[in-house]
Amino acid sequence: MIDHRPALLLLCLMLAACGPDKSGSSASGTNAAAGRGSNNGRPQTVTVGRTRTESVPVILQAQGFVTAQDEVDIRPEKTGMVSAIHVKEGDEVQKGQLLFSLDSRDDEANVKKAEAALLSSKTQYSADQRTLERNKELSAKGFISTTALDQLQSKVDTGLSAIALADAVLASAKVQLSYDRITAPFSGRVGTINVRPGSMMTTNSATSMVKITRINPITVNFSLPESNLTTLRAAMSSGSVKVQAGIPDSQVAQGKVVFIENNVDRTSGTIAVKAEIDNQQRLLWPGQYTPVRIFAGEIKNAVTLPAQAVQSGPEGRFVYVIKEDKTVKPQPVQLVQVYQERAIITGIDSNVKVVLEGGQNLRPGGRVTEASATASAGRGKRDSSKPASAAEGSAPAQTSAKGA
């Protein structure tokens, strides 16, 4: 007989080696259960606040580009030689102020010639008029014919025409003479002077004599998102819209919106706007960029909350609302604007408790616990659900819903 006991023993050993490790399996199961239950069983500490209703100014922000309201290259209206320069580069000039003089000797002579011609025509007319009056008396007594009297009347009429012509020639000569005096077309600042006494200038000179630029008031051009157009037009219909242009060293220049472009730019989705800024102190200069704030009215009874409470997800913006059982649920909201670190939103009521900080790892239905006041003070953070202090309120900031 064959002894089968060694083979059976070997089979049992193989089966024992392939079986589950009871101790390891139990440990793994415990760890997995702990991992699955850690989020639901352990509340997450968060900072909370409440939504509130308040009136909030609508402050739009943009980057502006400064341009002069008026700017002109000065060129002569006739060919001539520069005889005198009456201003210096950088001078502030008034409208009508003399800038340059051209050689005017020929034009002065032409004016005198035209004046003499006019005087001659008037003298001849006066003589013909007296002759006519005398012959009228003779004609009444029958000493001269009616035909002769008509000829004298025609001569007087011709004299009137000659006076009118001579007067027109004189006016033309005076216009030509006026071209020798080049004056400022408006009040502004003198730029680089490109001529010197003795320079010969023509009407089609490639280089201008000088550029005059109006510095005050000055224009700031900027663009706003299309979504701000309705707000801006409503504010303008209620009155002037105040604008502030930011200057280095915390200075600001004040002005108002004066123009909104007729069309929205299809490429960028923005609308071009112009503001007129008071620039008496010369804080703005053509060609520079400046931040612009537009005060476009006020939103009354707006629902607000600290901006950090608003989160973004695949389906849009939302906030975590804390329910009575200390669990959270996401509440979809629409962001209108951000002002002084507070978000103006729609889609939620006032006096609703929401998560301000610590909501990055929350999930719907997750349990939370409020951070203690001591812990918040230790982190040195202000309660964002409270109004900003006067110091913080001195520098308002806003972004449009589109740009936020």
Secondary structure, 3 states (H helix, E strand, C coil): CCCCHHHHHHHHHHHHHHCCCHHHHHHHHHHHHHHHHHHHHCCEEEEEEECEEEEEEEEEEEEEEEEECCEEEECCCCCEEEEEECCCCCCEECCCCEEEEECCHHHHHHHHHHHHHHHHHHHHHHHHHHHHHHHHHHHHCCCCCHHHHHHHHHHHHHHHHHHHHHHHHHHHHHHHHHCCEEECCCCEEECCCCCCCCCEECCCCCCCCEEEECCCCEEEEEEEEHHHHHHHHHHHHCCCCEEEEEECCCEEEEEEEEEEEEEEECCCCEEEEEEEECCCCCCCCCCCEEEEEEEEEEEEEEEEEEHHHCEEECCEEEEEEECCCCEEEEEECEEEEEECCEEEEECCCCCCEEEEECCCCCCCCCEEEECCHHHHHHCCCCCCCCCCCCCHHHCCCCCECCCC
